[in-house]
């Protein structure tokens, strides 16, 4: 973990703390960074839509997952 000094807009910090219930500044910053990464990774997955060829059998996968029916 690294230490750094950052300027955070007080109104954004208060609003984030109120919405999440997270009171410690370091925790709210880490939470925000994690959520940002999740969002960007999700956007990257969405960009693949229509670009990846599907190979597989959904019915077979469902049977394997839930047992023979």
ROSE-4610 file (N, C-alpha, C; in Angstrom, 1 decimal, always signed):
// ROSE-4610
residu = [X/X/X/X/X/X/X/X/X/X/X/X/X/X/X/X/X/X/X/X/X/X/X/X/X/X/X/X/X/X/X/X/X/X/X/X/X/X/X/X/X/X/X/X/X/X/X/X/X/X/X/X/X/X/X/X/X/X/X/X/X/X/X/X/X/X/X/X/X/X/X/X/X/X/X/X/X/X/X/X/X/X/X/X/X/X/X/X/X/X/X/X/X/X/X/X/X/X/X/X/X/X/X/X/X/X/X/X/X/X/X/X/X/X/X/X/X/X/X/X/X/X/X/X/X/X/X/X/X/X/X/X/X/X/X/X/X/X/X/X/X/X/X/X/X/X/X/X/X/X/X/X/X/X/X/X/X/X/X/X/X/X/X/X/X/X/X/X/X/X/X/X/X/X/X/X/X/X/X/X/X/X/X/X/X/X/X/X/X/X/X/X/X/X/X/X/X/X/X/X/X/X/X/X/X/X/X]
num = [1/1/1/2/2/2/3/3/3/4/4/4/5/5/5/6/6/6/7/7/7/8/8/8/9/9/9/10/10/10/11/11/11/12/12/12/13/13/13/14/14/14/15/15/15/16/16/16/17/17/17/18/18/18/19/19/19/20/20/20/21/21/21/22/22/22/23/23/23/24/24/24/25/25/25/26/26/26/27/27/27/28/28/28/29/29/29/30/30/30/31/31/31/32/32/32/33/33/33/34/34/34/35/35/35/36/36/36/37/37/37/38/38/38/39/39/39/40/40/40/41/41/41/42/42/42/43/43/43/44/44/44/45/45/45/46/46/46/47/47/47/48/48/48/49/49/49/50/50/50/51/51/51/52/52/52/53/53/53/54/54/54/55/55/55/56/56/56/57/57/57/58/58/58/59/59/59/60/60/60/61/61/61/62/62/62/63/63/63/64/64/64/65/65/65/66/66/66/67/67/67/68/68/68/69/69/69]
x = [+0.9/+0.0/+0.9/+0.5/+1.3/+0.5/+1.2/+0.6/+0.8/-0.3/-0.3/-1.2/-1.0/-1.8/-2.6/-4.0/-4.8/-5.8/-6.3/-7.3/-8.6/-9.6/-10.9/-11.9/-12.9/-13.9/-14.8/-14.9/-15.6/-17.1/-17.7/-19.1/-19.3/-18.3/-18.4/-18.1/-17.1/-16.8/-17.9/-18.6/-19.7/-20.9/-21.1/-22.2/-21.9/-20.6/-20.2/-20.3/-19.9/-20.0/-21.4/-22.3/-23.7/-24.4/-24.0/-24.6/-24.1/-22.9/-22.3/-22.2/-22.3/-22.1/-20.7/-19.8/-18.3/-17.9/-17.2/-16.9/-15.4/-14.5/-13.1/-12.7/-11.9/-11.6/-10.8/-9.9/-9.1/-10.0/-11.0/-11.9/-12.8/-13.2/-14.1/-13.3/-12.1/-11.2/-11.0/-10.6/-10.4/-11.7/-12.8/-14.1/-14.3/-14.1/-14.4/-13.4/-12.2/-11.2/-11.7/-12.1/-12.5/-13.8/-14.7/-15.9/-15.6/-14.6/-14.2/-13.6/-12.8/-12.2/-13.2/-14.2/-15.2/-16.0/-16.3/-17.1/-16.3/-15.1/-14.3/-14.1/-13.9/-13.8/-15.1/-16.2/-17.5/-17.7/-17.2/-17.3/-16.5/-15.3/-14.5/-15.2/-15.8/-16.6/-17.7/-18.4/-19.5/-19.0/-17.7/-17.2/-17.0/-16.9/-16.7/-18.0/-19.1/-20.4/-20.4/-20.8/-20.8/-19.5/-18.4/-17.1/-16.5/-17.2/-16.7/-17.6/-17.1/-17.9/-18.2/-19.5/-20.0/-19.8/-19.1/-19.0/-19.4/-20.5/-21.0/-22.4/-22.9/-24.3/-24.9/-25.7/-26.3/-27.1/-27.9/-28.6/-27.7/-26.6/-25.7/-25.0/-24.7/-24.0/-25.0/-26.3/-27.2/-27.4/-27.4/-27.5/-26.3/-25.1/-23.9/-23.9/-24.5/-24.5/-25.5/-26.6/-27.7/-28.0/-27.1/-27.3/-28.3/-28.4/-29.3/-30.7/-31.5/-32.9/-33.8]
y = [-1.2/+0.0/+1.2/+2.2/+3.5/+4.6/+5.5/+6.7/+7.9/+8.7/+9.8/+10.9/+12.1/+13.2/+13.6/+13.7/+14.1/+15.1/+15.9/+16.9/+16.3/+16.2/+15.6/+16.7/+16.8/+17.8/+17.4/+18.3/+18.0/+17.5/+18.2/+17.8/+16.4/+16.1/+14.7/+13.7/+14.0/+13.0/+12.8/+13.9/+13.8/+13.0/+13.3/+12.6/+11.1/+10.7/+9.3/+8.6/+9.3/+8.7/+8.5/+9.4/+9.3/+8.1/+8.0/+7.0/+5.6/+5.5/+4.2/+3.8/+4.7/+4.4/+4.3/+4.5/+4.4/+5.7/+5.7/+7.0/+7.4/+6.4/+6.6/+7.0/+8.1/+8.6/+7.6/+6.9/+5.9/+4.8/+4.4/+3.3/+3.8/+5.1/+5.6/+5.7/+6.1/+6.2/+4.9/+3.9/+2.5/+1.9/+2.2/+1.7/+2.3/+3.6/+4.3/+3.8/+3.5/+3.0/+1.6/+0.8/-0.6/-0.5/+0.4/+0.5/+1.1/+2.0/+2.5/+1.4/+0.6/-0.5/-1.5/-1.8/-2.8/-2.2/-0.9/-0.3/-0.3/+0.0/+0.1/-1.3/-2.3/-3.7/-4.2/-3.8/-4.1/-3.5/-2.3/-1.6/-2.3/-2.8/-3.5/-4.8/-5.5/-6.7/-6.3/-5.2/-4.8/-4.5/-4.0/-3.7/-5.0/-6.1/-7.4/-7.9/-7.3/-7.7/-7.7/-8.9/-9.0/-9.3/-9.3/-9.5/-10.9/-11.6/-12.9/-14.0/-15.0/-16.0/-17.0/-17.3/-18.3/-19.7/-20.5/-21.9/-22.7/-23.4/-24.2/-24.5/-25.3/-25.8/-25.5/-24.5/-24.0/-25.1/-25.9/-27.0/-28.0/-28.3/-29.3/-28.7/-27.4/-26.8/-26.7/-26.5/-26.5/-27.8/-28.9/-30.2/-30.6/-30.2/-30.5/-29.7/-28.5/-27.7/-28.2/-28.6/-29.0/-30.5/-31.3/-32.7/-33.1/-34.3/-34.8/-34.6/-34.1/-33.9/-34.6]
z = [+0.0/+0.0/+0.0/-0.7/-0.8/-0.1/+0.4/+1.0/+0.0/-0.1/-1.0/-0.4/-0.8/-0.4/-1.6/-1.4/-2.5/-2.0/-2.9/-2.6/-3.1/-2.1/-2.4/-2.2/-3.1/-3.0/-1.8/-0.8/+0.4/+0.2/-0.7/-1.0/-1.6/-2.5/-3.0/-2.0/-1.1/+0.0/+0.9/+1.3/+2.2/+1.6/+0.3/-0.4/-0.5/-0.8/-1.0/+0.4/+1.4/+2.8/+3.2/+2.9/+3.2/+2.4/+1.1/+0.3/+0.6/+1.0/+1.3/+2.7/+3.6/+5.0/+5.4/+4.5/+4.8/+5.3/+6.5/+7.1/+6.9/+6.8/+6.7/+5.3/+5.2/+3.9/+3.0/+3.7/+2.9/+2.4/+3.2/+2.7/+1.6/+1.6/+0.6/-0.7/-0.6/-1.8/-2.4/-1.6/-2.1/-2.7/-2.1/-2.6/-4.0/-4.1/-5.3/-6.4/-6.1/-7.1/-7.6/-6.6/-7.0/-7.9/-7.6/-8.4/-9.8/-9.8/-11.1/-12.0/-11.4/-12.2/-12.6/-11.7/-12.1/-13.3/-13.2/-14.3/-15.6/-15.6/-16.8/-17.4/-16.5/-17.0/-17.6/-17.0/-17.6/-19.0/-19.1/-20.4/-21.4/-21.0/-22.0/-22.4/-21.5/-21.9/-22.8/-22.6/-23.5/-24.9/-25.0/-26.3/-27.1/-26.5/-27.2/-27.8/-27.4/-27.9/-29.5/-30.0/-31.5/-32.1/-31.3/-31.9/-31.6/-30.7/-30.3/-30.8/-31.5/-32.1/-31.0/-30.8/-29.8/-30.3/-29.5/-29.8/-28.5/-28.7/-27.5/-27.7/-26.8/-26.8/-25.4/-25.4/-24.1/-23.4/-24.2/-23.6/-22.9/-23.5/-23.0/-21.7/-21.8/-20.6/-19.4/-19.7/-18.6/-18.0/-18.9/-18.3/-17.5/-17.9/-17.2/-15.8/-15.9/-14.7/-13.6/-14.1/-13.2/-13.1/-13.8/-13.8/-14.9/-15.3/-16.3/-15.9/-16.8/-16.6/-17.6]
